[in-house]
Structures are given as structure tokens and as C-alpha cells.
Amino acid sequence: MSGGSRMLSFSPEARTGLYYSFAFSSMGVTSAYFAIWLFEKGISASDTGIISSVPIFIMLAVNMVVGRIADRARDWRSVVVVGSMLSGVMSIGLFFVDEFWGILIFWTLTAIPIAAALPVLDAAAVRMTRRNGTEYGKIRAWGTLGFMGSLAATGYIVAWFGSWIFVPLMVLTSVLRGVFSLQLPRFRAPEGERIVPAAFVASHVRELFRLWFILPVLGISLVFSTLFILNIFVALVWKGSGISEPVIGALLATGALSEAILMFMFKGFASRFSARHLLLAAAIVTAIRWALMALNPPVWALFLLQLLHGISFGFGFLGVVNFIANWTSEDMAAEAQSLSVVLQQGASVVTLVGFGFLFQIMGIDAFFIAAGLCALGALFVWLSLLLKSSNSEIENGPA
């Protein structure tokens, strides 16, 4: 059965795509209004950075542990279900808090379980698609579409009903994510069907730290740490420039749409370029994007810059997921993917907290700092290519 016909039925791929769409709908709500909601509660930009970074900081200690547990479980699915259900339940506490410490506690309790579950899902889904001959990029794109839909809708809903509607929307989407995790398929192949790459660098965690392997993962982590800035601060920046909530939602949705389109098309790029060359392109384009955004361009130009998000995140995310899957064995799939996320989270903690303070001092010029971080990320990927040239046959596994 072809990949296209599989997706027409309620196949494992379709069920996974359905979950992805609900998993990222709550993130769309957060991106559209979380920073503004905190501002209206009297939370400063620096405290917003702290609230956003504390869950990430905690996950630095537990993410790889969760990945190891998932790899040793009978199926990766169980960890995703537990994380999704816990996150939905904990989000209900946001109804009962109204100040910094209460918001920090329940936001952290909501964010940690799903932050632990999603790297496991990514590892599980990419292994399943490689085994079935389908495309992971097309499945993951449904998450972006869910993000985009909730992102655009939140701006209008808040404009109609007022800021009080943010928490009900956040809780509703988080609970639905938990409910739809229950229909996820089993991901792990039977023992005799497991696919091991023709050549891989790692079957143990210590082997992941070879310099040529870890450098591109570090590089894209720097890029992703600046994309966290987009999710948390850019709505506040644009609102301060006089842009309305519906237009902010449309700007963010434009970025998400370009991301979804690129994910649907990713296999065509992956068949022509190695994973690390795609990571390099993501880092360079994102550096240019942030530098131009620091110039405070008009709204029409912001829409053009948002179209580059497909390269920033699409190439970056699918590139690193495939890079790791190409060079690691299935027995450590979730743990290897969790290591990548730990590096992303570590970079994001520093960047989020630092950017909160820099934003208060520098204003929009702080985006030049983000551009510099992406340029450093590009340098790391380039150095990896110098240390070990790309092998297209190995690096361009099924996307």
C-alpha cells in the first residue's frame, strides 16, 4: 500500500497526525496570547521569561530519563499517553491562580509532562514511518496545522470575548490533547522487523558526544532557542508597536502555514541535500530573519519575514530529527531524541531569561542578539561538515 493511500484510511499514520494536531493546538493558544495575558496580570517581561523557562530548566534533569524509560517500555505510546493526560489535568489549576507564583507553579506542572512526551512521540513516529514507507514530515505537518488554526482563532476569540477567555481556551485544548492521546497506535516494531541503519554512530548515549555529531545538534539548539523568543515575546513586541491581536494572530499563522507547507514538501528537499546542509540553511536564514526584524519593519514586511519560518523551523526540526534517526539505533531512539531536546532546552533557558532582561534594556534591538546566536549555530554545523563530510546515502533517510 502506498504512503498516500495509507493516509486516506484511519491508519497508524492518520491517528498520529490527528494527535499531533491536538497536541499543538494548545501551543497555538499560548503563542497568540500567553505573554499578553501575563502582561495584563502585571507580570514583567523578565518575569515572563522566568515563567517560560522554569519548566524547561526542570526538564533538563528529567528529559533523558523519560526517554530511557520510553525505550525500555513495551511501546513508546504509553509515555506519550501518560504525559498528555497529566498535562491536561494540571492545566485546570490555571483557573485558580492570578499572581506570579501561582501561575509559575501551574504553568510548570502543565508544561513538564507534555514537554517530556513530545520528543518520545517524534522518535516513535519517525521510526514507524521508516518501517511503513510513509513520510514523517507529512504526519508532523498536521501538528503545525493544528497550531496555525488555534493561533489564528485565538486572536479573534480574545478580541470578541476579552482576555478572560485565554485560560478556558488553554485548558480546553490541553484536555483534548490528553483525550486524543488515547487513540494513538502502537509504534514499536516487532523484534524481527526492527530497522537498524546501515551505519550508525551510536547504540549507547556516550557515543552521541562525538564532536562531529554533537556540533550540529548544538547549532540547531541555538537556533531553536531564538524561535522560543518568537513564541513568547514577539506578540508583546508587535502589540507594543500598535498591531492588533487579530493581525498578530495572522502574522503567527503565516509562519505556521509556511512551516506546514515545507513539512509536506520535505521529502523532496531531503532527497537532494543532507540533513546537516538543511540545518545549515535553517541557521543562516533565521539569522537574516532576526536581523531584519530588529529593524522594526512595516506589517507587510513582517508577513514576508514570517514566510521564512518554514525554513527556520521546518528545515531545522525535520533536519535534526532525521539526522539523529539516521545515525542511531532504534533501541535508543527516544533517549537520543531526548538528548537533542535537552540541548535545545538548555539553550532556551539561557536565551529566554537573558532576552527578557535585554528586551527591557534594548527593546526591539535585542533581536540582533538572536541573529548572532543563529550565526553561531550555523558555524557549529559548518564545523561538523568539515570534521566529517556528509554521506547522502546515510543522512537522507526517509523523511
Contacts in CASP RR format, 6 or more apart in sequence:
PFRMAT RR
TARGET T0000
AUTHOR 0000-0000-0000
METHOD contacts of the structure
MODEL  1
MSGGSRMLSFSPEARTGLYYSFAFSSMGVTSAYFAIWLFEKGISASDTGI
ISSVPIFIMLAVNMVVGRIADRARDWRSVVVVGSMLSGVMSIGLFFVDEF
WGILIFWTLTAIPIAAALPVLDAAAVRMTRRNGTEYGKIRAWGTLGFMGS
LAATGYIVAWFGSWIFVPLMVLTSVLRGVFSLQLPRFRAPEGERIVPAAF
VASHVRELFRLWFILPVLGISLVFSTLFILNIFVALVWKGSGISEPVIGA
LLATGALSEAILMFMFKGFASRFSARHLLLAAAIVTAIRWALMALNPPVW
ALFLLQLLHGISFGFGFLGVVNFIANWTSEDMAAEAQSLSVVLQQGASVV
TLVGFGFLFQIMGIDAFFIAAGLCALGALFVWLSLLLKSSNSEIENGPA
3 13 0 8 1.000
3 132 0 8 1.000
3 133 0 8 1.000
3 134 0 8 1.000
3 135 0 8 1.000
4 134 0 8 1.000
6 13 0 8 1.000
6 14 0 8 1.000
6 132 0 8 1.000
6 134 0 8 1.000
7 13 0 8 1.000
7 14 0 8 1.000
7 134 0 8 1.000
7 138 0 8 1.000
8 14 0 8 1.000
12 128 0 8 1.000
12 132 0 8 1.000
12 185 0 8 1.000
12 186 0 8 1.000
12 187 0 8 1.000
13 128 0 8 1.000
13 129 0 8 1.000
13 132 0 8 1.000
13 134 0 8 1.000
13 139 0 8 1.000
15 183 0 8 1.000
15 184 0 8 1.000
15 185 0 8 1.000
16 121 0 8 1.000
16 125 0 8 1.000
16 128 0 8 1.000
16 139 0 8 1.000
16 184 0 8 1.000
16 185 0 8 1.000
17 139 0 8 1.000
17 140 0 8 1.000
17 142 0 8 1.000
17 143 0 8 1.000
18 142 0 8 1.000
18 180 0 8 1.000
18 183 0 8 1.000
19 80 0 8 1.000
19 121 0 8 1.000
19 177 0 8 1.000
19 180 0 8 1.000
19 181 0 8 1.000
19 183 0 8 1.000
19 184 0 8 1.000
20 121 0 8 1.000
20 139 0 8 1.000
20 140 0 8 1.000
20 142 0 8 1.000
20 143 0 8 1.000
20 146 0 8 1.000
21 142 0 8 1.000
21 143 0 8 1.000
21 145 0 8 1.000
21 146 0 8 1.000
22 146 0 8 1.000
22 173 0 8 1.000
22 176 0 8 1.000
22 177 0 8 1.000
22 178 0 8 1.000
22 179 0 8 1.000
22 180 0 8 1.000
23 84 0 8 1.000
23 114 0 8 1.000
23 118 0 8 1.000
23 121 0 8 1.000
23 143 0 8 1.000
23 177 0 8 1.000
24 143 0 8 1.000
24 144 0 8 1.000
24 146 0 8 1.000
24 147 0 8 1.000
24 150 0 8 1.000
25 146 0 8 1.000
25 147 0 8 1.000
25 149 0 8 1.000
25 150 0 8 1.000
25 173 0 8 1.000
25 176 0 8 1.000
25 177 0 8 1.000
26 91 0 8 1.000
26 150 0 8 1.000
26 170 0 8 1.000
26 173 0 8 1.000
26 174 0 8 1.000
26 177 0 8 1.000
27 147 0 8 1.000
27 150 0 8 1.000
27 231 0 8 1.000
28 146 0 8 1.000
28 147 0 8 1.000
28 148 0 8 1.000
28 149 0 8 1.000
28 150 0 8 1.000
28 151 0 8 1.000
28 154 0 8 1.000
28 252 0 8 1.000
29 150 0 8 1.000
29 151 0 8 1.000
29 154 0 8 1.000
29 166 0 8 1.000
29 169 0 8 1.000
29 170 0 8 1.000
29 173 0 8 1.000
30 170 0 8 1.000
30 231 0 8 1.000
31 147 0 8 1.000
31 151 0 8 1.000
31 230 0 8 1.000
31 231 0 8 1.000
31 235 0 8 1.000
31 252 0 8 1.000
32 150 0 8 1.000
32 151 0 8 1.000
32 154 0 8 1.000
32 155 0 8 1.000
32 158 0 8 1.000
32 235 0 8 1.000
32 245 0 8 1.000
32 248 0 8 1.000
32 249 0 8 1.000
32 252 0 8 1.000
33 154 0 8 1.000
33 155 0 8 1.000
33 158 0 8 1.000
33 163 0 8 1.000
33 166 0 8 1.000
33 235 0 8 1.000
33 245 0 8 1.000
34 166 0 8 1.000
34 170 0 8 1.000
34 232 0 8 1.000
35 48 0 8 1.000
35 232 0 8 1.000
35 233 0 8 1.000
35 235 0 8 1.000
35 236 0 8 1.000
36 163 0 8 1.000
36 235 0 8 1.000
36 236 0 8 1.000
36 239 0 8 1.000
36 245 0 8 1.000
37 163 0 8 1.000
37 166 0 8 1.000
37 167 0 8 1.000
38 47 0 8 1.000
38 48 0 8 1.000
38 51 0 8 1.000
38 103 0 8 1.000
39 48 0 8 1.000
39 236 0 8 1.000
40 163 0 8 1.000
41 98 0 8 1.000
41 99 0 8 1.000
41 103 0 8 1.000
43 51 0 8 1.000
43 100 0 8 1.000
43 103 0 8 1.000
44 360 0 8 1.000
45 233 0 8 1.000
45 236 0 8 1.000
45 356 0 8 1.000
45 359 0 8 1.000
45 360 0 8 1.000
46 353 0 8 1.000
46 356 0 8 1.000
46 357 0 8 1.000
46 360 0 8 1.000
47 100 0 8 1.000
48 232 0 8 1.000
48 233 0 8 1.000
48 236 0 8 1.000
48 356 0 8 1.000
49 232 0 8 1.000
49 352 0 8 1.000
49 353 0 8 1.000
49 354 0 8 1.000
49 355 0 8 1.000
49 356 0 8 1.000
50 104 0 8 1.000
50 353 0 8 1.000
51 100 0 8 1.000
51 103 0 8 1.000
51 104 0 8 1.000
51 107 0 8 1.000
52 228 0 8 1.000
52 232 0 8 1.000
52 352 0 8 1.000
53 348 0 8 1.000
53 349 0 8 1.000
53 352 0 8 1.000
53 353 0 8 1.000
54 104 0 8 1.000
54 107 0 8 1.000
54 108 0 8 1.000
55 107 0 8 1.000
55 108 0 8 1.000
55 111 0 8 1.000
55 112 0 8 1.000
55 115 0 8 1.000
56 115 0 8 1.000
56 345 0 8 1.000
56 346 0 8 1.000
56 348 0 8 1.000
56 349 0 8 1.000
56 352 0 8 1.000
57 345 0 8 1.000
57 346 0 8 1.000
57 349 0 8 1.000
58 108 0 8 1.000
58 112 0 8 1.000
59 112 0 8 1.000
59 115 0 8 1.000
59 116 0 8 1.000
59 341 0 8 1.000
59 342 0 8 1.000
59 345 0 8 1.000
60 342 0 8 1.000
60 345 0 8 1.000
60 346 0 8 1.000
60 349 0 8 1.000
62 112 0 8 1.000
62 116 0 8 1.000
63 115 0 8 1.000
63 116 0 8 1.000
63 119 0 8 1.000
63 338 0 8 1.000
63 341 0 8 1.000
63 342 0 8 1.000
63 345 0 8 1.000
64 205 0 8 1.000
64 335 0 8 1.000
64 338 0 8 1.000
64 339 0 8 1.000
64 342 0 8 1.000
66 79 0 8 1.000
66 116 0 8 1.000
66 117 0 8 1.000
66 120 0 8 1.000
66 334 0 8 1.000
66 338 0 8 1.000
67 79 0 8 1.000
67 116 0 8 1.000
67 119 0 8 1.000
67 120 0 8 1.000
67 334 0 8 1.000
67 335 0 8 1.000
67 337 0 8 1.000
67 338 0 8 1.000
68 334 0 8 1.000
68 335 0 8 1.000
68 338 0 8 1.000
69 79 0 8 1.000
70 76 0 8 1.000
70 78 0 8 1.000
70 79 0 8 1.000
70 120 0 8 1.000
70 123 0 8 1.000
70 124 0 8 1.000
70 334 0 8 1.000
70 335 0 8 1.000
71 331 0 8 1.000
71 332 0 8 1.000
71 333 0 8 1.000
71 334 0 8 1.000
71 335 0 8 1.000
73 79 0 8 1.000
74 188 0 8 1.000
75 186 0 8 1.000
75 187 0 8 1.000
75 188 0 8 1.000
76 120 0 8 1.000
76 121 0 8 1.000
76 123 0 8 1.000
76 124 0 8 1.000
76 187 0 8 1.000
76 188 0 8 1.000
76 333 0 8 1.000
76 334 0 8 1.000
77 124 0 8 1.000
77 184 0 8 1.000
77 185 0 8 1.000
77 186 0 8 1.000
77 187 0 8 1.000
79 116 0 8 1.000
79 117 0 8 1.000
79 120 0 8 1.000
79 334 0 8 1.000
80 117 0 8 1.000
80 118 0 8 1.000
80 120 0 8 1.000
80 121 0 8 1.000
80 124 0 8 1.000
80 181 0 8 1.000
80 184 0 8 1.000
81 178 0 8 1.000
81 181 0 8 1.000
81 182 0 8 1.000
81 184 0 8 1.000
82 113 0 8 1.000
82 117 0 8 1.000
83 113 0 8 1.000
83 114 0 8 1.000
83 116 0 8 1.000
83 117 0 8 1.000
83 181 0 8 1.000
84 113 0 8 1.000
84 114 0 8 1.000
84 117 0 8 1.000
84 177 0 8 1.000
84 178 0 8 1.000
84 180 0 8 1.000
84 181 0 8 1.000
85 113 0 8 1.000
85 178 0 8 1.000
85 181 0 8 1.000
86 113 0 8 1.000
87 110 0 8 1.000
87 111 0 8 1.000
87 112 0 8 1.000
87 113 0 8 1.000
87 114 0 8 1.000
87 117 0 8 1.000
87 174 0 8 1.000
87 177 0 8 1.000
87 178 0 8 1.000
88 110 0 8 1.000
88 171 0 8 1.000
88 174 0 8 1.000
88 175 0 8 1.000
88 177 0 8 1.000
88 178 0 8 1.000
89 175 0 8 1.000
90 106 0 8 1.000
90 109 0 8 1.000
90 110 0 8 1.000
90 113 0 8 1.000
91 106 0 8 1.000
91 110 0 8 1.000
91 170 0 8 1.000
91 171 0 8 1.000
91 174 0 8 1.000
91 175 0 8 1.000
92 171 0 8 1.000
92 175 0 8 1.000
93 106 0 8 1.000
94 103 0 8 1.000
94 106 0 8 1.000
94 107 0 8 1.000
94 110 0 8 1.000
94 167 0 8 1.000
94 170 0 8 1.000
94 171 0 8 1.000
95 167 0 8 1.000
95 171 0 8 1.000
96 106 0 8 1.000
97 103 0 8 1.000
97 105 0 8 1.000
97 106 0 8 1.000
110 174 0 8 1.000
114 174 0 8 1.000
114 177 0 8 1.000
115 341 0 8 1.000
115 345 0 8 1.000
118 341 0 8 1.000
119 334 0 8 1.000
119 337 0 8 1.000
119 338 0 8 1.000
119 340 0 8 1.000
119 341 0 8 1.000
120 334 0 8 1.000
120 337 0 8 1.000
120 338 0 8 1.000
122 140 0 8 1.000
122 321 0 8 1.000
122 337 0 8 1.000
123 321 0 8 1.000
123 325 0 8 1.000
123 333 0 8 1.000
123 334 0 8 1.000
123 336 0 8 1.000
123 337 0 8 1.000
123 338 0 8 1.000
124 187 0 8 1.000
124 188 0 8 1.000
124 333 0 8 1.000
124 334 0 8 1.000
125 136 0 8 1.000
125 139 0 8 1.000
125 140 0 8 1.000
125 187 0 8 1.000
126 136 0 8 1.000
126 321 0 8 1.000
126 322 0 8 1.000
126 325 0 8 1.000
126 333 0 8 1.000
127 187 0 8 1.000
127 188 0 8 1.000
127 189 0 8 1.000
127 195 0 8 1.000
127 325 0 8 1.000
127 330 0 8 1.000
127 333 0 8 1.000
128 134 0 8 1.000
128 185 0 8 1.000
128 187 0 8 1.000
128 189 0 8 1.000
129 135 0 8 1.000
129 136 0 8 1.000
129 137 0 8 1.000
129 139 0 8 1.000
129 398 0 8 1.000
130 136 0 8 1.000
130 195 0 8 1.000
130 325 0 8 1.000
130 397 0 8 1.000
130 398 0 8 1.000
131 189 0 8 1.000
131 193 0 8 1.000
131 195 0 8 1.000
133 398 0 8 1.000
134 398 0 8 1.000
135 266 0 8 1.000
135 267 0 8 1.000
135 398 0 8 1.000
135 399 0 8 1.000
136 318 0 8 1.000
136 321 0 8 1.000
136 322 0 8 1.000
136 398 0 8 1.000
136 399 0 8 1.000
137 263 0 8 1.000
137 264 0 8 1.000
137 266 0 8 1.000
137 267 0 8 1.000
137 318 0 8 1.000
137 399 0 8 1.000
138 263 0 8 1.000
138 264 0 8 1.000
140 263 0 8 1.000
140 317 0 8 1.000
140 318 0 8 1.000
141 259 0 8 1.000
141 260 0 8 1.000
141 263 0 8 1.000
141 264 0 8 1.000
143 260 0 8 1.000
144 256 0 8 1.000
144 259 0 8 1.000
144 260 0 8 1.000
144 263 0 8 1.000
145 256 0 8 1.000
145 260 0 8 1.000
147 256 0 8 1.000
148 253 0 8 1.000
148 255 0 8 1.000
148 256 0 8 1.000
148 257 0 8 1.000
148 260 0 8 1.000
149 253 0 8 1.000
149 256 0 8 1.000
150 169 0 8 1.000
150 173 0 8 1.000
151 249 0 8 1.000
151 252 0 8 1.000
151 253 0 8 1.000
151 256 0 8 1.000
152 249 0 8 1.000
152 250 0 8 1.000
152 252 0 8 1.000
152 253 0 8 1.000
154 166 0 8 1.000
154 169 0 8 1.000
154 249 0 8 1.000
155 245 0 8 1.000
155 246 0 8 1.000
155 248 0 8 1.000
155 249 0 8 1.000
156 245 0 8 1.000
156 246 0 8 1.000
157 165 0 8 1.000
157 169 0 8 1.000
158 165 0 8 1.000
158 166 0 8 1.000
158 245 0 8 1.000
159 244 0 8 1.000
159 245 0 8 1.000
159 246 0 8 1.000
189 195 0 8 1.000
189 330 0 8 1.000
194 330 0 8 1.000
194 331 0 8 1.000
195 330 0 8 1.000
196 329 0 8 1.000
196 330 0 8 1.000
197 325 0 8 1.000
197 326 0 8 1.000
197 327 0 8 1.000
197 328 0 8 1.000
197 329 0 8 1.000
197 394 0 8 1.000
198 393 0 8 1.000
198 394 0 8 1.000
199 327 0 8 1.000
199 391 0 8 1.000
199 394 0 8 1.000
200 326 0 8 1.000
200 327 0 8 1.000
200 328 0 8 1.000
200 329 0 8 1.000
201 207 0 8 1.000
201 208 0 8 1.000
201 210 0 8 1.000
201 213 0 8 1.000
201 327 0 8 1.000
201 328 0 8 1.000
202 208 0 8 1.000
202 213 0 8 1.000
202 327 0 8 1.000
202 328 0 8 1.000
202 329 0 8 1.000
202 332 0 8 1.000
202 336 0 8 1.000
203 328 0 8 1.000
203 329 0 8 1.000
203 331 0 8 1.000
203 332 0 8 1.000
204 332 0 8 1.000
205 332 0 8 1.000
205 335 0 8 1.000
205 336 0 8 1.000
205 339 0 8 1.000
208 214 0 8 1.000
208 328 0 8 1.000
208 336 0 8 1.000
208 339 0 8 1.000
211 384 0 8 1.000
211 387 0 8 1.000
212 384 0 8 1.000
212 387 0 8 1.000
212 388 0 8 1.000
213 327 0 8 1.000
213 384 0 8 1.000
215 380 0 8 1.000
215 381 0 8 1.000
215 383 0 8 1.000
215 384 0 8 1.000
215 387 0 8 1.000
216 275 0 8 1.000
216 276 0 8 1.000
216 279 0 8 1.000
216 320 0 8 1.000
216 323 0 8 1.000
216 380 0 8 1.000
216 381 0 8 1.000
216 384 0 8 1.000
217 320 0 8 1.000
217 323 0 8 1.000
217 324 0 8 1.000
217 339 0 8 1.000
217 340 0 8 1.000
217 343 0 8 1.000
218 343 0 8 1.000
218 347 0 8 1.000
218 377 0 8 1.000
218 380 0 8 1.000
219 279 0 8 1.000
219 283 0 8 1.000
219 376 0 8 1.000
219 377 0 8 1.000
219 378 0 8 1.000
219 380 0 8 1.000
219 381 0 8 1.000
220 279 0 8 1.000
220 282 0 8 1.000
220 283 0 8 1.000
220 316 0 8 1.000
220 319 0 8 1.000
220 320 0 8 1.000
220 344 0 8 1.000
220 377 0 8 1.000
220 381 0 8 1.000
221 340 0 8 1.000
221 343 0 8 1.000
221 344 0 8 1.000
221 346 0 8 1.000
221 347 0 8 1.000
221 348 0 8 1.000
222 283 0 8 1.000
222 347 0 8 1.000
222 373 0 8 1.000
222 374 0 8 1.000
222 376 0 8 1.000
222 377 0 8 1.000
222 380 0 8 1.000
223 282 0 8 1.000
223 283 0 8 1.000
223 286 0 8 1.000
223 312 0 8 1.000
223 316 0 8 1.000
223 373 0 8 1.000
223 374 0 8 1.000
223 377 0 8 1.000
224 313 0 8 1.000
224 316 0 8 1.000
224 317 0 8 1.000
224 344 0 8 1.000
224 347 0 8 1.000
224 348 0 8 1.000
225 344 0 8 1.000
225 346 0 8 1.000
225 347 0 8 1.000
225 348 0 8 1.000
225 350 0 8 1.000
225 351 0 8 1.000
225 352 0 8 1.000
225 373 0 8 1.000
226 286 0 8 1.000
226 290 0 8 1.000
226 351 0 8 1.000
226 370 0 8 1.000
226 373 0 8 1.000
226 374 0 8 1.000
227 286 0 8 1.000
227 312 0 8 1.000
227 313 0 8 1.000
228 348 0 8 1.000
228 351 0 8 1.000
228 352 0 8 1.000
229 351 0 8 1.000
229 352 0 8 1.000
229 355 0 8 1.000
229 367 0 8 1.000
229 370 0 8 1.000
230 309 0 8 1.000
232 352 0 8 1.000
233 355 0 8 1.000
233 356 0 8 1.000
233 359 0 8 1.000
234 252 0 8 1.000
235 248 0 8 1.000
235 249 0 8 1.000
235 252 0 8 1.000
237 359 0 8 1.000
237 363 0 8 1.000
237 364 0 8 1.000
238 247 0 8 1.000
238 248 0 8 1.000
238 251 0 8 1.000
238 302 0 8 1.000
239 245 0 8 1.000
239 248 0 8 1.000
241 296 0 8 1.000
243 251 0 8 1.000
243 299 0 8 1.000
247 299 0 8 1.000
250 303 0 8 1.000
251 299 0 8 1.000
251 302 0 8 1.000
251 303 0 8 1.000
251 306 0 8 1.000
252 306 0 8 1.000
254 303 0 8 1.000
254 306 0 8 1.000
254 307 0 8 1.000
254 309 0 8 1.000
255 306 0 8 1.000
255 307 0 8 1.000
255 309 0 8 1.000
255 310 0 8 1.000
256 309 0 8 1.000
258 306 0 8 1.000
258 307 0 8 1.000
258 308 0 8 1.000
258 309 0 8 1.000
258 310 0 8 1.000
259 309 0 8 1.000
259 310 0 8 1.000
259 313 0 8 1.000
259 314 0 8 1.000
261 310 0 8 1.000
262 269 0 8 1.000
262 310 0 8 1.000
262 311 0 8 1.000
262 314 0 8 1.000
262 315 0 8 1.000
263 314 0 8 1.000
263 318 0 8 1.000
266 314 0 8 1.000
266 318 0 8 1.000
266 399 0 8 1.000
267 398 0 8 1.000
267 399 0 8 1.000
268 399 0 8 1.000
269 278 0 8 1.000
269 315 0 8 1.000
270 278 0 8 1.000
270 318 0 8 1.000
270 319 0 8 1.000
270 322 0 8 1.000
270 396 0 8 1.000
270 397 0 8 1.000
270 399 0 8 1.000
271 396 0 8 1.000
273 281 0 8 1.000
273 396 0 8 1.000
274 390 0 8 1.000
274 391 0 8 1.000
274 392 0 8 1.000
274 395 0 8 1.000
274 396 0 8 1.000
275 319 0 8 1.000
275 320 0 8 1.000
275 322 0 8 1.000
275 323 0 8 1.000
275 326 0 8 1.000
275 390 0 8 1.000
275 395 0 8 1.000
275 396 0 8 1.000
276 323 0 8 1.000
276 381 0 8 1.000
276 384 0 8 1.000
276 385 0 8 1.000
276 390 0 8 1.000
276 395 0 8 1.000
277 385 0 8 1.000
277 390 0 8 1.000
278 315 0 8 1.000
278 316 0 8 1.000
278 318 0 8 1.000
278 319 0 8 1.000
279 315 0 8 1.000
279 316 0 8 1.000
279 319 0 8 1.000
279 320 0 8 1.000
279 323 0 8 1.000
279 381 0 8 1.000
280 378 0 8 1.000
280 381 0 8 1.000
280 382 0 8 1.000
280 385 0 8 1.000
281 311 0 8 1.000
281 315 0 8 1.000
282 311 0 8 1.000
282 312 0 8 1.000
282 313 0 8 1.000
282 314 0 8 1.000
282 315 0 8 1.000
282 316 0 8 1.000
282 319 0 8 1.000
283 374 0 8 1.000
283 375 0 8 1.000
283 377 0 8 1.000
283 378 0 8 1.000
283 381 0 8 1.000
284 374 0 8 1.000
284 375 0 8 1.000
284 378 0 8 1.000
285 308 0 8 1.000
285 311 0 8 1.000
285 312 0 8 1.000
285 315 0 8 1.000
286 308 0 8 1.000
286 311 0 8 1.000
286 312 0 8 1.000
286 371 0 8 1.000
286 374 0 8 1.000
287 371 0 8 1.000
287 372 0 8 1.000
287 374 0 8 1.000
287 375 0 8 1.000
287 378 0 8 1.000
288 308 0 8 1.000
288 371 0 8 1.000
289 305 0 8 1.000
289 308 0 8 1.000
289 309 0 8 1.000
289 312 0 8 1.000
289 371 0 8 1.000
290 367 0 8 1.000
290 368 0 8 1.000
290 370 0 8 1.000
290 371 0 8 1.000
290 372 0 8 1.000
290 374 0 8 1.000
291 367 0 8 1.000
291 368 0 8 1.000
291 371 0 8 1.000
292 301 0 8 1.000
292 305 0 8 1.000
293 302 0 8 1.000
293 305 0 8 1.000
293 364 0 8 1.000
293 367 0 8 1.000
294 364 0 8 1.000
294 365 0 8 1.000
294 366 0 8 1.000
294 367 0 8 1.000
294 368 0 8 1.000
294 371 0 8 1.000
296 364 0 8 1.000
297 305 0 8 1.000
318 399 0 8 1.000
320 340 0 8 1.000
321 337 0 8 1.000
322 395 0 8 1.000
322 396 0 8 1.000
322 397 0 8 1.000
322 399 0 8 1.000
323 395 0 8 1.000
324 336 0 8 1.000
324 337 0 8 1.000
324 340 0 8 1.000
325 333 0 8 1.000
325 397 0 8 1.000
326 394 0 8 1.000
326 395 0 8 1.000
326 396 0 8 1.000
326 397 0 8 1.000
327 394 0 8 1.000
328 336 0 8 1.000
351 370 0 8 1.000
351 373 0 8 1.000
355 366 0 8 1.000
355 369 0 8 1.000
355 370 0 8 1.000
356 366 0 8 1.000
358 366 0 8 1.000
358 369 0 8 1.000
359 366 0 8 1.000
362 369 0 8 1.000
END
